[in-house]
Amino acid sequence: MTDDDEELEQLREDTELGTRAEYSTPGEEATNLEDAMVALLAEVEAGEVSKTLSVRDEHLTALVRALEETGGLDDVGENLREELGRGGDADGTDRSEMLRLAVRLGLQEAAPGVLDTARDASARHASEQF
């Protein structure tokens, strides 16, 4: 095995979350996903892990930039906030905010259990900081 193969294998092991059953079992007190998120929240706060998330998608890039150029981000942001049950933002919606809202709404619709686990992890992390 070459050094590149070993590094690739190590990266796979480091980023593997496991099966869906490992983090979606109802009633499980602490899940692998929750534990991983609690640890990562601490690392992000400490500056050990970037808080920036990147997405590479040419069509999505064109759409978001077109919304920016045409002033449509505020309307889309308002619709996303409404769907999520959140109040309006007096400062308007920037690209980052619109994408955050869209991801949250997507998770809420497609994977509500994952979002619930994320909320639990966030609450657990906050309580551990107290």
N, C-alpha and C positions, 0 to 999 in steps of 0.2 A: 504494500500500500504506500503510495507517495504521500508527501507532506500535505499536498492539496487535498487528497482523498481523506486523510486523517482529519484535517481541519473541517472539511465538509461534513464528515460523520459527527464530529464534535458539535458543530453548529446544529445539526439535525437533533441530536440528543438534548441540547440546551434549549431548543425552541419547541420541542414536542409537548403538547398539552395532554395527550392521551385520548381516550375515546369519549364520546359524548356521554356515555353512562357514568363516567367518572366524575363529571361535574353537573349532571342534571338529575341525580337521584333525589326525589322529593324527601324532605324531612332530614336530610343529611346535615349535621350541624356545621361542619366546615368542609368545603370541597376543594379539590385541587385548583380549580379556577379561582376560587375565592382566596385561597392561601397565596397563590401566585400574584394576584392583584394586590393584596395587602402588602406583600413584600415589594412589589414594583412601585406602589404609591410612595413608599418610604424612599426608594431609590430615586424616583423622579424628584421628590421634594429635596433630597440631598444633592441633586445635580449629577448623580451618577448615571442616570438614564435620561436621554433627551425627552422633553415633553412635546416635541414636534412629531407629527405623524405625516407621512408623505403618501400620496396616491399618484400612480402613473396611469393616466387614461386620457387619450387624446380627445375623445368626444366629450367627456366630462369637463376637461380643461376648457374646451371651446365653449361649452354651455355656460359654465360659471363665469368665464371672462366676458361672454356676450351679455350675461345678466348684469355684470358690473358696468359694462360700457353703456348699456341702455337704461340703467337705473332700476332694473328689475329685482335686484337683490333684496331690497326692503320689502317688496310685496311677497316674495317667496319666503323670506324670513318670518314675516308676519303670519303667513299661512302655516308654516312649520310650528311656530310658537303656539298658534291656536290649536293645532292637532295634538300638541304635547301638553296642552293645558297650562301654558306659561304666559305670564304677562308680557306686554309689549316692551320694546327697548327704545327709549327716547333718542338714543344716539344713532338709531338705524341699524342696519345689518351689514357687516363686512363679510368678505369671502370666508374667512375662518369660522365666524359665527354661523353662517348659513350651512357650511359643511358639518359642523358639530351638531347642529339641530337635525340635519338630514340623516346623519348616522344614528343619532339617538332614536329618531322616529322609525328608521328602518329596523333597528334592533327591537324596539317596542313592538312592532308589527310582526316581524319574522322570527324573533328569538326572545320572547319576553322573559323566559327563565334565565337567560344569560344576563339580561339587564337587571333582573332582580338580584342575581348573584353579585353583580357589580355594585349595586346599591348597598348590599350587605357588607361587601368588602370595604367600601368607602366608609360606612358607619363604624365598622370594626377598626379600621385604621385610625379614624378620628378618636375613638375611645381609647386606643392604645397610646395616643399622643398626650392624653390628659394627665 
